Amino acid sequence: MIEIKLFFALVSYYFVMFATPGPNNAMLTASGIKFGFKKTLPHLIGIPFGHVIQITLVCLGLGTLFQKYPFVQFYLKWICFFYLLFLGWKIIGSFSNNKNENGRPLKLYEAALFQFINPKAWVVALTASTAFFPQDENFFVATSFVVLTAPFVCFPSICIWVIFGSSIKSVIKNTKAKKIIEYLLAVLLLITAVIIVID
């Protein structure tokens, strides 16, 4: 039987990992500012959807791949690094030039696939499937416990960042202020990218 303290420990871990700054939340904030909450919903849903697949695969044994072949994680870090640099570059000029709108929010499947190059997402999956996996429980029940708890914590945790972004969009109309936010978010994405590589 899964103890209630293990459940609360897993929920607390997921909340800390999903709600704290990282690639997903930086991208969600930017999408909230540029497109608003409603248009960012597919992106929002895609993140926990990708996590569910990722954590399931790790519970089924994919996590050993990183132990046997550490270079896989090395390449994932660099792919994520360059992708975040690309996003940072795209953000500059995107909020203050809404009339020349040519971008779009991430689709559900794109947000889900991003989890597979997101090192923070792999850390979440690997830790959850080892530190919080109830060893004495039936394997199917234990896997379901670790996997299905994730989206119920992830979705509301990351919603905070989109709400924050969309509230900025509705409040700030000044072009100069928007430019400052663009550069700030681009710098934050750059810092996130650097941390991912050197971590």
SEMI-659597 format. One record per atom (N, C-alpha, C): residue in three letters; z, x, y. Coordinates in pm, whole numbers, padded with zeros to 5 digits, always signed. Atoms other than C-alpha are relative to their C-alpha. Layout:
residues N
ALAZXY/...
end
This chain:
residues 199
MET+00000+00084-00121/MET+00000+00000+00000/MET+00000+00088+00126/ILE+00010-00076-00125/ILE-00089+00127+00349/ILE+00119-00034+00089/GLU-00119+00022-00082/GLU+00223+00173+00559/GLU-00039-00029+00144/ILE+00026+00041-00138/ILE+00241+00020+00906/ILE+00005+00120+00095/LYS-00009-00118-00088/LYS+00340+00356+01060/LYS-00128+00083-00007/LEU+00128-00071+00011/LEU+00018+00512+00924/LEU-00107-00073+00082/PHE+00096+00080-00078/PHE-00181+00227+01080/PHE+00015+00028+00148/PHE-00023-00025-00143/PHE-00018+00278+01421/PHE-00033+00144+00038/ALA+00035-00140-00026/ALA-00064+00655+01392/ALA-00151+00014+00013/LEU+00147-00005-00005/LEU-00437+00607+01321/LEU-00053-00065+00126/VAL+00041+00070-00123/VAL-00475+00355+01605/VAL+00026+00088+00123/SER-00035-00087-00113/SER-00297+00593+01844/SER-00097+00118+00010/TYR+00094-00114+00002/TYR-00520+00883+01737/TYR-00137-00043+00050/TYR+00131+00050-00042/TYR-00838+00679+01774/TYR-00003-00028+00150/PHE-00002+00035-00143/PHE-00732+00551+02117/PHE-00008+00126+00087/VAL+00000-00125-00078/VAL-00658+00901+02248/VAL-00138+00066-00003/MET+00130-00066+00014/MET-00988+01037+02114/MET-00113-00079+00065/PHE+00109+00081-00054/PHE-01207+00744+02221/PHE+00013-00022+00151/ALA-00019+00034-00142/ALA-01050+00679+02564/ALA-00005+00121+00092/THR-00001-00119-00085/THR-01032+01039+02686/THR-00142+00047+00032/PRO+00134-00044-00039/PRO-01325+01208+02865/PRO-00073+00076-00110/GLY+00086-00066+00096/GLY-01613+01328+02652/GLY-00144-00041+00028/PRO+00142+00033-00023/PRO-01992+01300+02622/PRO-00027-00150+00006/ASN+00023+00145+00001/ASN-01987+00929+02533/ASN+00047-00066+00128/ASN-00058+00067-00115/ASN-01760+00828+02819/ASN-00067+00042+00131/ALA+00075-00043-00119/ALA-01948+01037+03076/ALA-00132-00076+00009/MET+00127+00073+00003/MET-02273+00872+02967/MET+00021-00149+00031/LEU-00029+00142-00026/LEU-02114+00524+02974/LEU+00031-00026+00146/THR-00031+00015-00142/THR-01979+00575+03324/THR-00129+00002+00083/ALA+00128-00010-00071/ALA-02322+00683+03446/ALA-00085-00124-00021/SER+00078+00120+00030/SER-02487+00387+03273/SER+00059-00122+00071/GLY-00066+00110-00071/GLY-02228+00149+03421/GLY-00035+00000+00147/ILE+00035-00011-00143/ILE-02301+00279+03771/ILE-00145-00040+00023/LYS+00143+00021-00023/LYS-02677+00265+03733/LYS-00049-00138-00043/PHE+00055+00124+00057/PHE-02731-00046+03518/PHE+00097-00117-00006/GLY-00099+00106+00009/GLY-02404-00242+03522/GLY+00047-00022-00144/PHE-00065+00020+00130/PHE-02189-00368+03234/PHE-00092-00068-00101/LYS+00080+00081+00093/LYS-02424-00624+03080/LYS-00113+00081-00064/LYS+00113-00078+00053/LYS-02723-00388+03045/LYS+00046+00119-00084/THR-00053-00113+00077/THR-02496-00117+02903/THR+00058-00044-00134/LEU-00059+00052+00124/LEU-02372-00342+02619/LEU-00060+00059-00128/PRO+00054-00062+00122/PRO-02620-00209+02358/PRO+00052+00143-00021/HIS-00056-00136+00005/HIS-02500+00145+02440/HIS+00145-00007-00048/LEU-00141+00020+00036/LEU-02138+00024+02412/LEU+00017-00032-00149/ILE-00009+00042+00140/ILE-02198-00137+02072/ILE-00049+00112-00092/GLY+00058-00106+00082/GLY-02403+00156+01944/GLY+00098+00112-00032/ILE-00096-00109+00022/ILE-02118+00407+01981/ILE+00093-00029-00119/PRO-00084+00027+00118/PRO-01869+00237+01743/PRO-00082-00020-00127/PHE+00087+00017+00117/PHE-02159+00147+01512/PHE-00033+00137-00062/GLY+00027-00136+00048/GLY-02252+00516+01488/GLY+00123+00065-00060/HIS-00126-00055+00053/HIS-01886+00611+01438/HIS+00029-00053-00140/VAL-00027+00060+00132/VAL-01853+00369+01146/VAL-00083+00069-00108/ILE+00088-00067+00097/ILE-02152+00526+00968/ILE+00048+00144-00023/GLN-00041-00140+00005/GLN-02031+00877+01050/GLN+00130+00018-00079/ILE-00129-00011+00069/ILE-01671+00825+00932/ILE-00015-00035-00147/THR+00026+00037+00140/THR-01795+00653+00615/THR-00059+00117-00076/LEU+00065-00114+00065/LEU-02019+00949+00532/LEU+00098+00115-00023/VAL-00099-00106+00015/VAL-01733+01194+00594/VAL+00099-00033-00111/CYS-00091+00043+00106/CYS-01499+00992+00370/CYS-00065+00014-00138/LEU+00073-00011+00127/LEU-01768+00999+00101/LEU-00034+00145-00037/GLY+00016-00141+00036/GLY-01779+01380+00115/GLY-00087+00084+00089/LEU+00089-00078-00088/LEU-02015+01482+00395/LEU+00076+00108+00077/GLY-00081-00096-00075/GLY-01728+01664+00567/GLY-00001+00139-00061/THR+00003-00131+00067/THR-01751+01941+00307/THR-00122+00082+00044/LEU+00120-00070-00049/LEU-02095+02026+00453/LEU+00037+00100+00109/PHE-00041-00088-00109/PHE-01926+02174+00761/PHE+00084+00117-00051/GLN-00079-00108+00058/GLN-01690+02377+00543/GLN-00090+00102-00070/LYS+00091-00089+00073/LYS-01972+02519+00330/LYS-00101+00068+00092/TYR+00104-00053-00089/TYR-02222+02563+00612/TYR+00045-00014+00147/PRO-00050+00009-00137/PRO-02040+02627+00945/PRO-00108+00008+00107/PHE+00108-00013-00099/PHE-02371+02709+01116/PHE-00057-00135+00041/VAL+00048+00136-00033/VAL-02459+02335+01103/VAL+00070-00050+00126/GLN-00077+00042-00117/GLN-02181+02262+01351/GLN-00040+00081+00123/PHE+00044-00087-00110/PHE-02295+02558+01563/PHE-00127-00057+00065/TYR+00125+00053-00054/TYR-02645+02410+01599/TYR+00019-00138+00064/LEU-00030+00132-00059/LEU-02508+02059+01664/LEU+00058+00015+00140/LYS-00060-00025-00132/LYS-02303+02198+01952/LYS-00107+00033+00103/TRP+00104-00040-00095/TRP-02611+02355+02112/TRP-00098-00113+00029/ILE+00086+00117-00024/ILE-02824+02043+02065/ILE+00067-00094+00098/CYS-00076+00086-00090/CYS-02551+01838+02231/CYS+00006+00061+00140/PHE-00007-00071-00128/PHE-02519+02102+02507/PHE-00127-00024+00083/PHE+00125+00016-00074/PHE-02888+02083+02602/PHE-00030-00146+00033/TYR+00020+00143-00028/TYR-02894+01704+02574/TYR+00084-00043+00121/LEU-00086+00033-00113/LEU-02600+01676+02816/LEU-00052+00062+00130/LEU+00063-00061-00118/LEU-02771+01919+03055/LEU-00117-00085+00048/PHE+00114+00086-00032/PHE-03082+01701+03041/PHE+00048-00128+00068/LEU-00055+00122-00060/LEU-02873+01389+03115/LEU+00053+00026+00140/GLY-00051-00036-00132/GLY-02700+01565+03404/GLY-00111+00013+00102/TRP+00117-00015-00087/TRP-03038+01655+03551/TRP-00060-00135+00035/LYS+00057+00134-00022/LYS-03160+01295+03509/LYS+00087-00085+00093/ILE-00091+00078-00083/ILE-02850+01156+03682/ILE-00023+00026+00148/ILE+00017-00036-00141/ILE-02918+01345+04005/ILE-00120-00075+00058/GLY+00104+00079-00064/GLY-03114+01113+04231/GLY-00018-00139-00059/SER+00026+00128+00068/SER-03092+00817+03992/SER+00074-00118+00061/PHE-00077+00111-00057/PHE-02823+00611+04171/PHE-00046-00034+00141/SER+00037+00022-00140/SER-02943+00658+04528/SER-00146-00040+00016/ASN+00141+00042-00006/ASN-03306+00578+04441/ASN-00026-00118-00094/ASN+00013+00116+00089/ASN-03260+00242+04268/ASN-00131-00074+00015/LYS+00129+00069-00021/LYS-03583+00114+04420/LYS-00109+00063-00084/ASN+00097-00069+00085/ASN-03772+00375+04221/ASN+00051+00007-00144/GLU-00061+00006+00132/GLU-03609+00262+03896/GLU-00102+00023-00110/ASN+00089-00023+00113/ASN-03781+00412+03597/ASN+00078+00034-00127/GLY-00083-00027+00117/GLY-03487+00476+03364/GLY+00041-00129-00069/ARG-00054+00115+00072/ARG-03316+00248+03117/ARG+00127+00043-00072/PRO-00120-00038+00076/PRO-02981+00235+02941/PRO-00036+00033-00145/LEU+00026-00033+00141/LEU-02955+00373+02588/LEU-00003-00127-00085/LYS+00004+00110+00095/LYS-03050+00135+02311/LYS+00109+00020-00104/LEU-00107-00004+00100/LEU-02803+00054+02033/LEU-00020+00116-00099/TYR+00025-00102+00102/TYR-02968+00282+01776/TYR+00005+00141+00059/GLU-00005-00132-00065/GLU-02997+00569+02028/GLU+00145+00045+00019/ALA-00142-00032-00018/ALA-02625+00552+02107/ALA+00065+00033-00134/ALA-00053-00026+00135/ALA-02547+00538+01733/ALA-00043+00137-00049/LEU+00052-00130+00045/LEU-02769+00839+01658/LEU+00061+00117+00077/PHE-00059-00107-00081/PHE-02614+01038+01943/PHE+00130+00052-00062/GLN-00128-00041+00061/GLN-02284+01043+01749/GLN-00020+00115-00099/PHE+00025-00103+00100/PHE-02448+01271+01494/PHE-00029+00138+00059/ILE+00009-00131-00066/ILE-02503+01547+01752/ILE+00118+00021+00095/ASN-00116-00006-00087/ASN-02176+01479+01933/ASN+00116+00067-00073/PRO-00108-00071+00071/PRO-01918+01741+01824/PRO+00134-00072+00005/LYS-00127+00072-00010/LYS-01627+01530+01952/LYS+00005-00112-00104/ALA+00006+00108+00099/ALA-01741+01243+01727/ALA+00024+00054-00140/TRP-00023-00062+00131/TRP-01746+01478+01427/TRP+00147+00038-00018/VAL-00142-00032+00006/VAL-01393+01596+01510/VAL+00081-00126-00032/VAL-00067+00128+00025/VAL-01279+01232+01519/VAL-00015-00040-00147/ALA+00028+00041+00138/ALA-01445+01157+01185/ALA+00071+00089-00101/LEU-00061-00095+00094/LEU-01320+01472+01010/LEU+00152-00012-00002/THR-00146+00011-00008/THR-00961+01436+01133/THR+00048-00132-00058/ALA-00040+00132+00050/ALA-00940+01063+01061/ALA-00008-00008-00152/SER+00022+00009+00144/SER-01075+01105+00709/SER+00088+00096-00081/THR-00090-00093+00071/THR-00829+01385+00625/THR+00147-00029+00034/ALA-00140+00015-00042/ALA-00509+01341+00829/ALA+00053-00142-00019/PHE-00047+00139+00006/PHE-00497+00959+00810/PHE-00049-00075-00124/PHE+00052+00063+00122/PHE-00658+00893+00472/PHE+00116-00024-00097/PRO-00112+00027+00093/PRO-00399+00718+00248/PRO-00033+00042-00143/GLN+00037-00061+00128/GLN-00422+00938-00063/GLN+00041-00083-00121/ASP-00051+00076+00115/ASP-00218+00709-00290/ASP-00068-00136-00016/GLU+00067+00131+00002/GLU-00437+00408-00213/GLU-00131+00008-00077/ASN+00132+00010+00061/ASN-00748+00290-00395/ASN-00104+00057+00097/PHE+00095-00071-00086/PHE-01044+00496-00263/PHE-00076-00096+00091/PHE+00075+00097-00081/PHE-01241+00191-00144/PHE+00086-00058+00111/VAL-00093+00057-00099/VAL-00938+00040+00031/VAL+00034+00104+00106/ALA-00035-00108-00093/ALA-00843+00376+00186/ALA-00115+00030+00096/THR+00118-00026-00083/THR-01198+00437+00311/THR-00020-00115+00100/SER+00015+00118-00087/SER-01219+00081+00451/SER+00103+00003+00113/PHE-00108-00008-00100/PHE-00887+00132+00630/PHE-00036+00098+00112/VAL+00034-00103-00099/VAL-00999+00452+00804/VAL-00124-00038+00080/VAL+00129+00030-00062/VAL-01351+00328+00878/VAL+00008-00124+00089/LEU+00003+00128-00073/LEU-01289-00033+00989/LEU+00099-00008+00115/THR-00092-00003-00115/THR-01000+00051+01220/THR-00070+00057+00122/ALA+00067-00071-00109/ALA-01232+00270+01429/ALA-00067-00091+00104/PRO+00069+00078-00103/PRO-01457+00008+01596/PRO+00091-00091+00082/PHE-00093+00089-00072/PHE-01163-00219+01687/PHE+00079+00075+00107/VAL-00066-00082-00102/VAL-01005+00069+01880/VAL-00104+00058+00094/CYS+00104-00067-00078/CYS-01325+00235+01997/CYS-00057-00089+00109/PHE+00071+00085-00097/PHE-01495-00060+02167/PHE+00081-00028+00126/PRO-00074+00023-00125/PRO-01214-00162+02406/PRO+00034+00128+00076/SER-00034-00128-00065/SER-01128+00205+02473/SER-00114+00051+00087/ILE+00114-00051-00077/ILE-01479+00296+02587/ILE-00050-00100+00104/CYS+00036+00101-00101/CYS-01527-00033+02775/CYS+00057+00035+00137/ILE-00067-00039-00125/ILE-01286+00106+03035/ILE-00095+00081+00089/TRP+00087-00091-00076/TRP-01545+00367+03137/TRP-00121-00074+00059/VAL+00113+00078-00054/VAL-01831+00118+03177/VAL+00048-00090+00113/ILE-00058+00084-00106/ILE-01608-00117+03378/ILE+00023+00083+00125/PHE-00021-00092-00114/PHE-01514+00179+03597/PHE-00132+00029+00070/GLY+00131-00030-00057/GLY-01880+00270+03646/GLY-00062-00119+00071/SER+00061+00119-00060/SER-01998-00085+03714/SER+00077-00046+00124/SER-00077+00035-00120/SER-01712-00140+03962/SER-00037+00091+00117/ILE+00047-00091-00105/ILE-01827+00169+04154/ILE-00133-00050+00055/LYS+00132+00050-00041/LYS-02179+00022+04159/LYS+00013-00116+00099/SER-00014+00119-00085/SER-02057-00303+04315/SER+00069+00031+00133/VAL-00076-00032-00121/VAL-01832-00134+04572/VAL-00076+00094+00093/ILE+00063-00103-00083/ILE-02035+00164+04690/ILE-00148-00033+00025/LYS+00139+00031-00038/LYS-02354+00075+04876/LYS-00062+00115+00081/ASN+00045-00111-00085/ASN-02376+00389+05092/ASN-00075+00104-00082/THR+00084-00096+00072/THR-02655+00627+04984/THR+00066+00136-00012/LYS-00067-00130+00003/LYS-02453+00936+05074/LYS+00111+00002-00106/ALA-00107+00010+00100/ALA-02159+00820+04862/ALA-00057+00001-00141/LYS+00065+00002+00131/LYS-02394+00751+04571/LYS-00046+00139-00040/LYS+00044-00137+00029/LYS-02535+01103+04601/LYS+00117+00087-00044/ILE-00120-00076+00036/ILE-02183+01249+04586/ILE+00040-00032-00144/ILE-00035+00043+00136/ILE-02113+01045+04269/ILE-00100+00057-00101/GLU+00103-00057+00089/GLU-02444+01159+04116/GLU+00033+00145-00034/TYR-00027-00143+00022/TYR-02358+01525+04164/TYR+00132+00021-00074/LEU-00128-00010+00068/LEU-01998+01472+04052/LEU-00016-00025-00151/LEU+00023+00031+00142/LEU-02110+01309+03725/LEU-00084+00107-00068/ALA+00083-00107+00056/ALA-02377+01575+03672/ALA+00085+00124-00030/VAL-00089-00116+00020/VAL-02112+01848+03716/VAL+00095-00026-00117/LEU-00090+00035+00111/LEU-01875+01664+03478/LEU-00072+00011-00135/LEU+00079-00014+00124/LEU-02152+01648+03216/LEU-00022+00148-00033/LEU+00018-00144+00020/LEU-02215+02020+03267/LEU+00128+00063-00056/ILE-00130-00052+00047/ILE-01843+02097+03223/ILE+00024-00042-00145/THR-00016+00049+00137/THR-01833+01878+02910/THR-00087+00080-00096/ALA+00093-00077+00084/ALA-02138+02060+02772/ALA+00052+00141-00026/VAL-00052-00137+00014/VAL-01981+02402+02835/VAL+00123+00001-00092/ILE-00121+00008+00084/ILE-01649+02298+02677/ILE-00038-00018-00146/ILE+00046+00024+00138/ILE-01834+02175+02367/ILE-00046+00130-00065/VAL+00055-00124+00054/VAL-02009+02510+02323/VAL+00109+00106-00023/ILE-00100-00106+00011/ILE-01707+02735+02385/ILE+00122-00041-00084/ASP-00116+00048+00075/ASP-01455+02516+02198/ASP-00007+00047-00146/
end
